[in-house]
């Protein structure tokens, strides 16, 4: 394993910001840590970089324990959330900084700066002042600066956080291609699930300093480990139910569940695509409370008479108006048993 | 951290403690009864009373005169503003001796007002109060105006949109935001005027005496060391209290305010009111700040052209062992050495104080660093003489004694200038450098140094100017054959005759020009965040 954390713990005051976190990152792997703000993601990166001392546990790189190794000797790269470019240096000076620190000769520095600026799509920008760069350009320079000394592990803290949506979606594709090309090992943190799913080989969901789930983007998306992960991914149709046989008794009525489902009181998730709207005299009686246009579909909030609201994903031309009475049926394929 | 602490222990705490002990210890026993004795003496009570009320009156008068100035400099845009800002700051870095001399030339016997209308103010307290306003105008304009200019005008606009009248918006939004800065400026003015020495020494005559002047009189004229020691303690306690309140207001001031670039908030004056205000402020600056300096220059020229200046180069064999002009060279050398010391010590202290993980002990040191500004310079000077005359620190005959004493006054300025800039360096910028492979020393050189270089130059300039003008301590320890400019001015003034008076004016003019040049260079280098001064 290139990076491995065992029982890594950081406390601020009495509160554990990282609570016995164990995490391995293999060489060439792209791992994305996903979590709401305050879940300890950034602290995790700072602990690996050596900027935040551990209160317990250990961080190893290439199998070597890093306790007592200062940040500047760890050989990892970190791209900061708001880039932190050196304001008094030009673009080239920023990119060359790490090379200078490692004692590279002047011609090599210039060569590598040119190479990296080409790579991140800013050829010939070396003499520009950082203050004149747009947000997206700053992000590229920060990336070039972090990559320049060829770190064995590149860490990204909310790499696309401050950029507008279309730029973000374009850059995330570019980044994934670039890291694949270079074979870079990447540990990124973000609060944006779309970013995490698009970038990562493996997604790690964090909650309150602990790892809630780890898996490929598809695994995490299809089978959220628990109610927290499901709600964080934007699924709100979560309900408690009594499972017996192939059905679960819930406030929304009887829901079909898979054959081998564990019995007893369980938490269930119904994906919006699994909530089918039917004429009012069929299924569960509901009133349409709100509808939100989502581009590809309409998210319809329906209110049953004596149960929590449900969200349904409906094709645009089939979407009912607010106040309409509708019936609801459930698709067994879109029902997931949570942890 | 260790170096500044050791410096202050050896060159501040130890001399002051030594002289207090000398005064209060008889036959190895502490005579604390002396404190009560001295404090109940009628003439001492009179000095205490005068010191306090003149400081209060000076502070109130300064605020009254300077607050409109703060507004004009913060919110109005007019041609020549930069130059004018430098002009109003010149008095602050002028040696107190020069300030005293300038006012003497304006309102004293044979002064400008005397010649024109037969008005003399040098026997009244007004001369002292006006000199104090002259001296501290810049403190208020810079501290209050600096913040005022950076307050976001949109906050007031937001209040207007919610239905507040312009005056009400100002009173409810801007005034509360400014209050801590006004309080801090008022306290600094109070501190400077409470411990005023050179100005009162020259303008006060036999009638008016502050604590500091009384300490000087008791020490060097009456040789009553125990009374001087008691007065030193009294002043020490008063200054400690003022600084404690000041530290509290500074912390209040650091509460989150929305600050914007001062350059975008200033506008051209609009309407008769603003033009009248601008004219009024310019008038006050002209009469109160420029006129005394102009009179000083005019008196130095006298009837004989540059005669007084030429006289400075002659050894008259009486006042000095060397021609007075040598004082210029001495002063520059001493001030340069003092600047180097002050920047080194103050820079180290500021770097230690700027650390985010600085403990309470270190932050306490922050307030202690300000003490030399208020503790009797006379005591420090005399303390140097009696405390640093035996091993391991036998410096009595060394030239370094004078720069060391001057550096004490320079350090607080260096710390105050550097600290806000160092604190403003984003800690993550240092982390970014560390992750890229820079060792802690390299981080300091590559990240901190380039950002604080300008502030460092500004700090050095201030330290240079105040060292140049330091009088209270230097007057004790400068040797007769090596006087500094302020000491030479004071000595010339102390002797009768037109020639001596004219030479004093000429030397003061030279000192003023040197300080003004240093300041104009600084004004060009000024950073947005260069602290309080």
Interface residues (C-beta under 8 A of the other chain):
Chain A: X49 X50 X51 X70 X71 X72 X73 X74 X75 X76 X77 X78 X80 X82 X84 X86 X87 X88 X97 X98 X101 X102 X145 X146 X149
Chain B: X426 X428 X429 X431 X432 X433 X434 X435 X436 X437 X438 X439 X440 X442 X446 X447 X450 X451
